[in-house]
Amino acid sequence: KSMSEQIARVPQGLFAATFTPMHADRSVNYDVIRDYAMYLASSGVRGAFINGTTGECMSLSVKERMELARVWCEVTEGADIDVIVHVGHHCLDHSIEMAQHAKKIDADGVACVAPSYSKPATVEALVEYLKAVAQACAPLPFFYYHFPDLTNVRFSCYNVCS
């Protein structure tokens, strides 16, 4: 996608928070993702939100999350389904690495949850964290994944996004 296409297009429509298919040995089953994506598209779903909490994000390694994102973007190329990649992590460097990877593999957007282990003490600190991640994937659309019950970061979403 050209930079102007990435800037001009914000994903819209119904998105599914996808699960991560696993083998019995707890390894990721990448082989079924194409069928999963096509099933979603045929059901009227316009996008997949991958590596979120439904997708076992905190149980997967950074390597697994990046491979999962790559496979989703590969199998949906040319299909009528967008991919938003969640890159939230306790480590800012890992979030940045995954955001850069999402841009490289032509994801349609990036989302990030607040870090929940070393919690930001102020709204400004959270905004700085999110800004670093958003800059790593610019010009892709960036979404703040506000999930206070998971992160225990309870700043008003309005204040974070203002």
N, CA and C atoms as an extended XYZ file, in Angstrom:
486
Properties=species:S:1:pos:R:3:atomname:S:1:resname:S:1:resid:I:1 pbc="F F F"
N         0.836       -1.180        0.000 N   LYS     1
C         0.000        0.000        0.000 CA  LYS     1
C         0.880        1.242        0.000 C   LYS     1
N         0.481        2.237       -0.765 N   SER     2
C         1.244        3.477       -0.779 CA  SER     2
C         0.987        4.246        0.501 C   SER     2
N         1.896        5.180        0.826 N   MET     3
C         1.726        5.976        2.027 CA  MET     3
C         0.416        6.748        1.986 C   MET     3
N         0.041        7.303        0.822 N   SER     4
C        -1.207        8.062        0.737 CA  SER     4
C        -2.415        7.156        0.945 C   SER     4
N        -2.347        5.899        0.487 N   GLU     5
C        -3.443        4.956        0.730 CA  GLU     5
C        -3.560        4.640        2.224 C   GLU     5
N        -2.412        4.504        2.890 N   GLN     6
C        -2.436        4.205        4.316 CA  GLN     6
C        -2.993        5.379        5.112 C   GLN     6
N        -2.621        6.603        4.745 N   ILE     7
C        -3.082        7.780        5.465 CA  ILE     7
C        -4.566        7.997        5.233 C   ILE     7
N        -5.021        7.810        4.005 N   ALA     8
C        -6.394        8.149        3.645 CA  ALA     8
C        -7.415        7.132        4.149 C   ALA     8
N        -7.022        5.931        4.432 N   ARG     9
C        -7.966        4.857        4.717 CA  ARG     9
C        -7.937        4.442        6.183 C   ARG     9
N        -9.058        4.609        6.844 N   VAL    10
C        -9.209        4.137        8.214 CA  VAL    10
C       -10.144        2.937        8.176 C   VAL    10
N        -9.739        1.814        8.750 N   PRO    11
C       -10.598        0.631        8.735 CA  PRO    11
C       -11.971        0.928        9.354 C   PRO    11
N       -12.995        0.377        8.730 N   GLN    12
C       -14.364        0.596        9.203 CA  GLN    12
C       -15.144       -0.703        9.122 C   GLN    12
N       -16.257       -0.749        9.830 N   GLY    13
C       -17.132       -1.909        9.787 CA  GLY    13
C       -16.958       -2.792       11.007 C   GLY    13
N       -17.580       -3.949       10.954 N   LEU    14
C       -17.544       -4.901       12.054 CA  LEU    14
C       -16.210       -5.649       12.074 C   LEU    14
N       -15.548       -5.619       13.230 N   PHE    15
C       -14.281       -6.328       13.420 CA  PHE    15
C       -14.473       -7.442       14.433 C   PHE    15
N       -13.862       -8.569       14.167 N   ALA    16
C       -13.889       -9.685       15.112 CA  ALA    16
C       -12.603       -9.681       15.923 C   ALA    16
N       -12.749       -9.815       17.224 N   ALA    17
C       -11.593      -10.033       18.091 CA  ALA    17
C       -11.273      -11.520       18.001 C   ALA    17
N       -10.259      -11.836       17.232 N   THR    18
C        -9.997      -13.235       16.883 CA  THR    18
C        -9.253      -13.987       17.987 C   THR    18
N        -9.539      -15.268       18.081 N   PHE    19
C        -8.756      -16.144       18.957 CA  PHE    19
C        -7.536      -16.606       18.178 C   PHE    19
N        -6.567      -17.109       18.879 N   THR    20
C        -5.382      -17.672       18.234 CA  THR    20
C        -5.520      -19.187       18.219 C   THR    20
N        -5.584      -19.789       17.025 N   PRO    21
C        -5.709      -21.255       16.966 CA  PRO    21
C        -4.422      -21.919       17.454 C   PRO    21
N        -4.600      -22.933       18.271 N   MET    22
C        -3.444      -23.604       18.871 CA  MET    22
C        -3.503      -25.107       18.613 C   MET    22
N        -2.318      -25.704       18.566 N   HIS    23
C        -2.181      -27.151       18.555 CA  HIS    23
C        -2.247      -27.659       19.997 C   HIS    23
N        -2.403      -28.954       20.161 N   ALA    24
C        -2.472      -29.555       21.496 CA  ALA    24
C        -1.206      -29.294       22.309 C   ALA    24
N        -0.070      -29.106       21.618 N   ASP    25
C         1.191      -28.864       22.333 CA  ASP    25
C         1.394      -27.385       22.680 C   ASP    25
N         0.374      -26.565       22.495 N   ARG    26
C         0.351      -25.123       22.787 CA  ARG    26
C         1.123      -24.282       21.772 C   ARG    26
N         1.506      -24.846       20.652 N   SER    27
C         2.111      -24.050       19.589 CA  SER    27
C         0.988      -23.468       18.721 C   SER    27
N         1.275      -22.352       18.074 N   VAL    28
C         0.268      -21.685       17.251 CA  VAL    28
C         0.026      -22.492       15.980 C   VAL    28
N        -1.241      -22.671       15.637 N   ASN    29
C        -1.621      -23.383       14.415 CA  ASN    29
C        -1.864      -22.353       13.308 C   ASN    29
N        -0.792      -21.963       12.640 N   TYR    30
C        -0.873      -20.954       11.582 CA  TYR    30
C        -1.627      -21.473       10.350 C   TYR    30
N        -1.677      -22.791       10.185 N   ASP    31
C        -2.246      -23.389        8.975 CA  ASP    31
C        -3.750      -23.152        8.807 C   ASP    31
N        -4.470      -22.885        9.877 N   VAL    32
C        -5.921      -22.719        9.772 CA  VAL    32
C        -6.352      -21.256        9.645 C   VAL    32
N        -5.412      -20.338        9.662 N   ILE    33
C        -5.769      -18.916        9.670 CA  ILE    33
C        -6.429      -18.491        8.357 C   ILE    33
N        -5.981      -18.999        7.220 N   ARG    34
C        -6.613      -18.632        5.948 CA  ARG    34
C        -8.111      -18.982        5.972 C   ARG    34
N        -8.437      -20.207        6.368 N   ASP    35
C        -9.848      -20.604        6.430 CA  ASP    35
C       -10.614      -19.758        7.446 C   ASP    35
N        -9.996      -19.462        8.576 N   TYR    36
C       -10.618      -18.629        9.607 CA  TYR    36
C       -10.920      -17.237        9.042 C   TYR    36
N        -9.958      -16.635        8.363 N   ALA    37
C       -10.141      -15.303        7.784 CA  ALA    37
C       -11.231      -15.307        6.722 C   ALA    37
N       -11.253      -16.318        5.869 N   MET    38
C       -12.268      -16.383        4.815 CA  MET    38
C       -13.663      -16.624        5.400 C   MET    38
N       -13.727      -17.391        6.482 N   TYR    39
C       -15.005      -17.583        7.172 CA  TYR    39
C       -15.516      -16.239        7.704 C   TYR    39
N       -14.642      -15.476        8.329 N   LEU    40
C       -15.053      -14.161        8.844 CA  LEU    40
C       -15.540      -13.269        7.707 C   LEU    40
N       -14.778      -13.216        6.618 N   ALA    41
C       -15.157      -12.364        5.487 CA  ALA    41
C       -16.504      -12.799        4.903 C   ALA    41
N       -16.731      -14.102        4.781 N   SER    42
C       -17.991      -14.586        4.210 CA  SER    42
C       -19.170      -14.353        5.148 C   SER    42
N       -18.888      -14.088        6.416 N   SER    43
C       -19.933      -13.823        7.410 CA  SER    43
C       -20.247      -12.331        7.542 C   SER    43
N       -19.605      -11.511        6.715 N   GLY    44
C       -19.868      -10.078        6.757 CA  GLY    44
C       -18.950       -9.291        7.670 C   GLY    44
N       -17.991       -9.959        8.267 N   VAL    45
C       -17.023       -9.275        9.120 CA  VAL    45
C       -16.036       -8.546        8.221 C   VAL    45
N       -15.752       -7.288        8.530 N   ARG    46
C       -14.880       -6.458        7.693 CA  ARG    46
C       -13.437       -6.429        8.177 C   ARG    46
N       -13.203       -6.944        9.383 N   GLY    47
C       -11.839       -6.882        9.873 CA  GLY    47
C       -11.576       -7.852       11.003 C   GLY    47
N       -10.292       -8.069       11.226 N   ALA    48
C        -9.830       -8.937       12.304 CA  ALA    48
C        -8.936       -8.120       13.229 C   ALA    48
N        -9.263       -8.164       14.510 N   PHE    49
C        -8.423       -7.556       15.539 CA  PHE    49
C        -7.622       -8.699       16.130 C   PHE    49
N        -6.337       -8.753       15.796 N   ILE    50
C        -5.525       -9.909       16.185 CA  ILE    50
C        -4.555       -9.558       17.314 C   ILE    50
N        -4.171      -10.580       18.045 N   ASN    51
C        -3.235      -10.462       19.164 CA  ASN    51
C        -3.804       -9.646       20.317 C   ASN    51
N        -5.119       -9.608       20.423 N   GLY    52
C        -5.743       -8.955       21.565 CA  GLY    52
C        -5.903       -9.945       22.704 C   GLY    52
N        -6.735       -9.590       23.670 N   THR    53
C        -6.899      -10.472       24.826 CA  THR    53
C        -7.611      -11.762       24.450 C   THR    53
N        -8.537      -11.709       23.484 N   THR    54
C        -9.179      -12.936       23.010 CA  THR    54
C        -8.172      -13.789       22.246 C   THR    54
N        -7.158      -13.155       21.683 N   GLY    55
C        -6.124      -13.843       20.925 CA  GLY    55
C        -4.930      -14.276       21.746 C   GLY    55
N        -5.095      -14.312       23.063 N   GLU    56
C        -4.040      -14.811       23.954 CA  GLU    56
C        -2.741      -14.013       23.873 C   GLU    56
N        -2.827      -12.714       23.636 N   CYS    57
C        -1.623      -11.921       23.373 CA  CYS    57
C        -0.568      -12.027       24.464 C   CYS    57
N        -0.963      -11.998       25.690 N   MET    58
C         0.041      -12.006       26.764 CA  MET    58
C         0.594      -13.401       27.032 C   MET    58
N         0.012      -14.411       26.385 N   SER    59
C         0.511      -15.776       26.533 CA  SER    59
C         1.452      -16.176       25.399 C   SER    59
N         1.565      -15.310       24.388 N   LEU    60
C         2.408      -15.609       23.229 CA  LEU    60
C         3.703      -14.815       23.304 C   LEU    60
N         4.750      -15.361       22.707 N   SER    61
C         6.016      -14.624       22.620 CA  SER    61
C         5.889      -13.522       21.577 C   SER    61
N         6.795      -12.575       21.608 N   VAL    62
C         6.824      -11.522       20.588 CA  VAL    62
C         7.002      -12.153       19.204 C   VAL    62
N         7.857      -13.141       19.106 N   LYS    63
C         8.083      -13.835       17.827 CA  LYS    63
C         6.784      -14.457       17.313 C   LYS    63
N         6.042      -15.131       18.197 N   GLU    64
C         4.774      -15.743       17.786 CA  GLU    64
C         3.763      -14.677       17.375 C   GLU    64
N         3.697      -13.582       18.116 N   ARG    65
C         2.751      -12.520       17.782 CA  ARG    65
C         3.086      -11.889       16.426 C   ARG    65
N         4.363      -11.714       16.151 N   MET    66
C         4.751      -11.137       14.866 CA  MET    66
C         4.466      -12.111       13.725 C   MET    66
N         4.696      -13.381       13.930 N   GLU    67
C         4.403      -14.372       12.887 CA  GLU    67
C         2.891      -14.470       12.664 C   GLU    67
N         2.129      -14.428       13.721 N   LEU    68
C         0.670      -14.453       13.603 CA  LEU    68
C         0.183      -13.246       12.791 C   LEU    68
N         0.726      -12.076       13.074 N   ALA    69
C         0.360      -10.869       12.320 CA  ALA    69
C         0.742      -11.025       10.849 C   ALA    69
N         1.939      -11.546       10.591 N   ARG    70
C         2.395      -11.724        9.211 CA  ARG    70
C         1.451      -12.657        8.449 C   ARG    70
N         1.096      -13.764        9.072 N   VAL    71
C         0.221      -14.733        8.410 CA  VAL    71
C        -1.156      -14.114        8.151 C   VAL    71
N        -1.729      -13.422        9.142 N   TRP    72
C        -3.037      -12.788        8.926 CA  TRP    72
C        -2.974      -11.787        7.771 C   TRP    72
N        -1.931      -10.978        7.730 N   CYS    73
C        -1.825       -9.990        6.641 CA  CYS    73
C        -1.616      -10.670        5.296 C   CYS    73
N        -0.866      -11.753        5.288 N   GLU    74
C        -0.621      -12.488        4.039 CA  GLU    74
C        -1.909      -13.126        3.514 C   GLU    74
N        -2.656      -13.798        4.371 N   VAL    75
C        -3.836      -14.518        3.897 CA  VAL    75
C        -5.002      -13.594        3.572 C   VAL    75
N        -4.985      -12.368        4.067 N   THR    76
C        -6.073      -11.431        3.775 CA  THR    76
C        -5.713      -10.457        2.657 C   THR    76
N        -4.523      -10.560        2.109 N   GLU    77
C        -4.114       -9.697        0.997 CA  GLU    77
C        -5.096       -9.863       -0.149 C   GLU    77
N        -5.707       -8.773       -0.563 N   GLY    78
C        -6.663       -8.806       -1.666 CA  GLY    78
C        -8.066       -9.220       -1.262 C   GLY    78
N        -8.240       -9.680       -0.035 N   ALA    79
C        -9.579      -10.053        0.453 CA  ALA    79
C       -10.246       -8.812        1.033 C   ALA    79
N       -11.530       -8.904        1.254 N   ASP    80
C       -12.287       -7.762        1.773 CA  ASP    80
C       -12.313       -7.800        3.303 C   ASP    80
N       -11.124       -7.907        3.895 N   ILE    81
C       -11.010       -7.940        5.351 CA  ILE    81
C        -9.731       -7.226        5.771 C   ILE    81
N        -9.880       -6.310        6.726 N   ASP    82
C        -8.739       -5.549        7.235 CA  ASP    82
C        -8.180       -6.223        8.477 C   ASP    82
N        -6.915       -5.913        8.769 N   VAL    83
C        -6.258       -6.493        9.941 CA  VAL    83
C        -5.703       -5.365       10.810 C   VAL    83
N        -6.192       -5.322       12.044 N   ILE    84
C        -5.617       -4.428       13.050 CA  ILE    84
C        -4.820       -5.305       14.005 C   ILE    84
N        -3.561       -4.946       14.197 N   VAL    85
C        -2.651       -5.740       15.015 CA  VAL    85
C        -2.477       -5.068       16.378 C   VAL    85
N        -2.812       -5.801       17.426 N   HIS    86
C        -2.569       -5.304       18.781 CA  HIS    86
C        -1.111       -5.568       19.130 C   HIS    86
N        -0.414       -4.524       19.599 N   VAL    87
C         1.011       -4.631       19.898 CA  VAL    87
C         1.333       -4.331       21.362 C   VAL    87
N         0.305       -4.242       22.197 N   GLY    88
C         0.540       -3.918       23.606 CA  GLY    88
C         1.442       -4.939       24.278 C   GLY    88
N         2.302       -4.435       25.151 N   HIS    89
C         3.257       -5.283       25.866 CA  HIS    89
C         3.708       -4.523       27.104 C   HIS    89
N         4.242       -5.236       28.080 N   HIS    90
C         4.778       -4.572       29.273 CA  HIS    90
C         6.052       -3.798       28.952 C   HIS    90
N         6.726       -4.180       27.902 N   CYS    91
C         7.998       -3.567       27.497 CA  CYS    91
C         7.759       -2.655       26.296 C   CYS    91
N         8.037       -1.371       26.435 N   LEU    92
C         7.834       -0.420       25.347 CA  LEU    92
C         8.633       -0.818       24.104 C   LEU    92
N         9.858       -1.280       24.273 N   ASP    93
C        10.666       -1.668       23.110 CA  ASP    93
C        10.007       -2.802       22.320 C   ASP    93
N         9.371       -3.741       23.012 N   HIS    94
C         8.674       -4.824       22.310 CA  HIS    94
C         7.450       -4.295       21.577 C   HIS    94
N         6.717       -3.369       22.199 N   SER    95
C         5.556       -2.766       21.526 CA  SER    95
C         6.006       -2.026       20.270 C   SER    95
N         7.081       -1.286       20.363 N   ILE    96
C         7.614       -0.552       19.203 CA  ILE    96
C         8.049       -1.533       18.115 C   ILE    96
N         8.746       -2.592       18.504 N   GLU    97
C         9.189       -3.606       17.527 CA  GLU    97
C         7.992       -4.207       16.782 C   GLU    97
N         6.933       -4.533       17.520 N   MET    98
C         5.764       -5.126       16.883 CA  MET    98
C         5.008       -4.107       16.032 C   MET    98
N         4.999       -2.838       16.442 N   ALA    99
C         4.351       -1.784       15.646 CA  ALA    99
C         5.099       -1.573       14.334 C   ALA    99
N         6.412       -1.551       14.393 N   GLN   100
C         7.213       -1.429       13.168 CA  GLN   100
C         6.971       -2.624       12.252 C   GLN   100
N         6.880       -3.793       12.830 N   HIS   101
C         6.623       -5.008       12.054 CA  HIS   101
C         5.248       -4.937       11.392 C   HIS   101
N         4.244       -4.455       12.120 N   ALA   102
C         2.889       -4.329       11.562 CA  ALA   102
C         2.901       -3.408       10.342 C   ALA   102
N         3.639       -2.343       10.417 N   LYS   103
C         3.763       -1.435        9.269 CA  LYS   103
C         4.445       -2.144        8.104 C   LYS   103
N         5.513       -2.863        8.381 N   LYS   104
C         6.288       -3.556        7.344 CA  LYS   104
C         5.447       -4.595        6.600 C   LYS   104
N         4.538       -5.265        7.305 N   ILE   105
C         3.741       -6.333        6.697 CA  ILE   105
C         2.417       -5.812        6.150 C   ILE   105
N         2.256       -4.505        6.101 N   ASP   106
C         1.053       -3.872        5.532 CA  ASP   106
C        -0.222       -4.158        6.303 C   ASP   106
N        -0.137       -4.140        7.632 N   ALA   107
C        -1.358       -4.206        8.433 CA  ALA   107
C        -2.188       -2.955        8.139 C   ALA   107
N        -3.459       -3.006        8.459 N   ASP   108
C        -4.353       -1.877        8.189 CA  ASP   108
C        -4.467       -0.934        9.370 C   ASP   108
N        -3.939       -1.320       10.505 N   GLY   109
C        -3.953       -0.478       11.694 CA  GLY   109
C        -3.247       -1.176       12.831 C   GLY   109
N        -2.974       -0.393       13.872 N   VAL   110
C        -2.276       -0.900       15.051 CA  VAL   110
C        -3.029       -0.425       16.284 C   VAL   110
N        -3.122       -1.299       17.275 N   ALA   111
C        -3.733       -0.953       18.558 CA  ALA   111
C        -2.756       -1.279       19.674 C   ALA   111
N        -2.913       -0.554       20.782 N   CYS   112
C        -2.023       -0.795       21.923 CA  CYS   112
C        -2.780       -0.548       23.219 C   CYS   112
N        -2.677       -1.496       24.121 N   VAL   113
C        -3.233       -1.372       25.456 CA  VAL   113
C        -2.175       -0.734       26.351 C   VAL   113
N        -2.614       -0.119       27.440 N   ALA   114
C        -1.670        0.456       28.412 CA  ALA   114
C        -0.843       -0.665       29.048 C   ALA   114
N         0.408       -0.390       29.348 N   PRO   115
C         1.197       -1.406       30.053 CA  PRO   115
C         0.604       -1.630       31.440 C   PRO   115
N         0.548       -2.881       31.875 N   SER   116
C        -0.143       -3.170       33.130 CA  SER   116
C         0.767       -3.629       34.265 C   SER   116
N         2.014       -3.831       33.994 N   TYR   117
C         2.921       -4.224       35.079 CA  TYR   117
C         3.552       -2.985       35.694 C   TYR   117
N         4.293       -2.248       34.892 N   SER   118
C         4.817       -0.946       35.329 CA  SER   118
C         3.860        0.096       34.792 C   SER   118
N         2.838        0.367       35.570 N   LYS   119
C         1.747        1.238       35.109 CA  LYS   119
C         2.200        2.684       35.023 C   LYS   119
N         1.746        3.403       33.997 N   PRO   120
C         2.035        4.831       33.928 CA  PRO   120
C         1.363        5.550       35.106 C   PRO   120
N         2.091        6.466       35.733 N   ALA   121
C         1.580        7.161       36.923 CA  ALA   121
C         0.653        8.314       36.576 C   ALA   121
N         0.772        8.812       35.344 N   THR   122
C        -0.033        9.965       34.940 CA  THR   122
C        -0.579        9.744       33.537 C   THR   122
N        -1.594       10.506       33.198 N   VAL   123
C        -2.118       10.476       31.828 CA  VAL   123
C        -1.009       10.828       30.856 C   VAL   123
N        -0.209       11.829       31.210 N   GLU   124
C         0.878       12.265       30.322 CA  GLU   124
C         1.875       11.139       30.060 C   GLU   124
N         2.180       10.351       31.086 N   ALA   125
C         3.111        9.229       30.909 CA  ALA   125
C         2.516        8.170       29.977 C   ALA   125
N         1.228        7.900       30.115 N   LEU   126
C         0.570        6.951       29.214 CA  LEU   126
C         0.566        7.477       27.788 C   LEU   126
N         0.272        8.754       27.628 N   VAL   127
C         0.260        9.358       26.285 CA  VAL   127
C         1.646        9.265       25.656 C   VAL   127
N         2.690        9.482       26.419 N   GLU   128
C         4.055        9.367       25.877 CA  GLU   128
C         4.350        7.940       25.432 C   GLU   128
N         3.916        6.969       26.210 N   TYR   129
C         4.084        5.561       25.841 CA  TYR   129
C         3.366        5.278       24.520 C   TYR   129
N         2.101        5.678       24.463 N   LEU   130
C         1.298        5.430       23.251 CA  LEU   130
C         1.851        6.188       22.054 C   LEU   130
N         2.337        7.401       22.281 N   LYS   131
C         2.896        8.200       21.182 CA  LYS   131
C         4.119        7.505       20.580 C   LYS   131
N         4.951        6.927       21.415 N   ALA   132
C         6.141        6.220       20.907 CA  ALA   132
C         5.737        5.039       20.031 C   ALA   132
N         4.699        4.331       20.442 N   VAL   133
C         4.223        3.184       19.654 CA  VAL   133
C         3.592        3.675       18.353 C   VAL   133
N         2.758        4.701       18.441 N   ALA   134
C         2.078        5.234       17.248 CA  ALA   134
C         3.088        5.770       16.238 C   ALA   134
N         4.132        6.416       16.714 N   GLN   135
C         5.150        6.935       15.796 CA  GLN   135
C         5.890        5.806       15.087 C   GLN   135
N         6.021        4.667       15.742 N   ALA   136
C         6.729        3.524       15.149 CA  ALA   136
C         5.971        2.921       13.974 C   ALA   136
N         4.653        3.127       13.925 N   CYS   137
C         3.870        2.524       12.839 CA  CYS   137
C         3.245        3.569       11.921 C   CYS   137
N         3.544        4.839       12.166 N   ALA   138
C         2.973        5.904       11.326 CA  ALA   138
C         3.337        5.651        9.869 C   ALA   138
N         2.415        5.884        8.966 N   PRO   139
C         1.131        6.581        9.061 CA  PRO   139
C        -0.078        5.673        9.275 C   PRO   139
N         0.123        4.435        9.715 N   LEU   140
C        -1.026        3.551        9.931 CA  LEU   140
C        -1.961        4.143       10.983 C   LEU   140
N        -3.261        3.895       10.852 N   PRO   141
C        -4.181        4.303       11.915 CA  PRO   141
C        -3.783        3.620       13.230 C   PRO   141
N        -3.853        4.386       14.314 N   PHE   142
C        -3.467        3.882       15.632 CA  PHE   142
C        -4.661        3.988       16.561 C   PHE   142
N        -4.897        2.916       17.328 N   PHE   143
C        -6.032        2.851       18.234 CA  PHE   143
C        -5.551        2.568       19.655 C   PHE   143
N        -6.035        3.371       20.593 N   TYR   144
C        -5.781        3.090       22.002 CA  TYR   144
C        -6.780        2.045       22.451 C   TYR   144
N        -6.304        0.909       22.915 N   TYR   145
C        -7.122       -0.209       23.373 CA  TYR   145
C        -7.358       -0.002       24.870 C   TYR   145
N        -8.421        0.688       25.198 N   HIS   146
C        -8.734        1.065       26.579 CA  HIS   146
C        -9.401       -0.116       27.283 C   HIS   146
N        -8.684       -0.754       28.183 N   PHE   147
C        -9.178       -1.961       28.848 CA  PHE   147
C        -8.780       -1.898       30.330 C   PHE   147
N        -9.394       -0.976       31.091 N   PRO   148
C        -8.974       -0.767       32.479 CA  PRO   148
C        -9.151       -1.988       33.380 C   PRO   148
N       -10.118       -2.855       33.101 N   ASP   149
C       -10.285       -4.037       33.946 CA  ASP   149
C        -9.132       -5.013       33.781 C   ASP   149
N        -8.481       -5.008       32.644 N   LEU   150
C        -7.311       -5.861       32.418 CA  LEU   150
C        -6.038       -5.198       32.939 C   LEU   150
N        -5.862       -3.924       32.612 N   THR   151
C        -4.599       -3.240       32.898 CA  THR   151
C        -4.547       -2.586       34.272 C   THR   151
N        -5.711       -2.302       34.833 N   ASN   152
C        -5.826       -1.529       36.065 CA  ASN   152
C        -5.254       -0.111       35.891 C   ASN   152
N        -5.187        0.343       34.656 N   VAL   153
C        -4.854        1.729       34.336 CA  VAL   153
C        -6.197        2.398       34.090 C   VAL   153
N        -6.600        3.246       35.011 N   ARG   154
C        -7.981        3.720       35.036 CA  ARG   154
C        -8.130        5.202       34.695 C   ARG   154
N        -7.270        5.702       33.848 N   PHE   155
C        -7.433        7.079       33.383 CA  PHE   155
C        -8.636        7.147       32.452 C   PHE   155
N        -9.310        8.259       32.463 N   SER   156
C       -10.425        8.465       31.549 CA  SER   156
C        -9.932        8.368       30.108 C   SER   156
N       -10.641        7.604       29.320 N   CYS   157
C       -10.296        7.490       27.892 CA  CYS   157
C       -10.330        8.863       27.232 C   CYS   157
N       -11.282        9.679       27.643 N   TYR   158
C       -11.397       11.044       27.106 CA  TYR   158
C       -10.108       11.824       27.384 C   TYR   158
N        -9.573       11.728       28.613 N   ASN   159
C        -8.359       12.461       28.943 CA  ASN   159
C        -7.146       11.940       28.184 C   ASN   159
N        -7.080       10.628       27.981 N   VAL   160
C        -5.957       10.058       27.237 CA  VAL   160
C        -5.983       10.519       25.793 C   VAL   160
N        -7.162       10.556       25.204 N   CYS   161
C        -7.295       10.867       23.768 CA  CYS   161
C        -7.402       12.366       23.480 C   CYS   161
N        -7.458       13.196       24.512 N   SER   162
C        -7.601       14.652       24.298 CA  SER   162
C        -6.304       15.320       23.937 C   SER   162
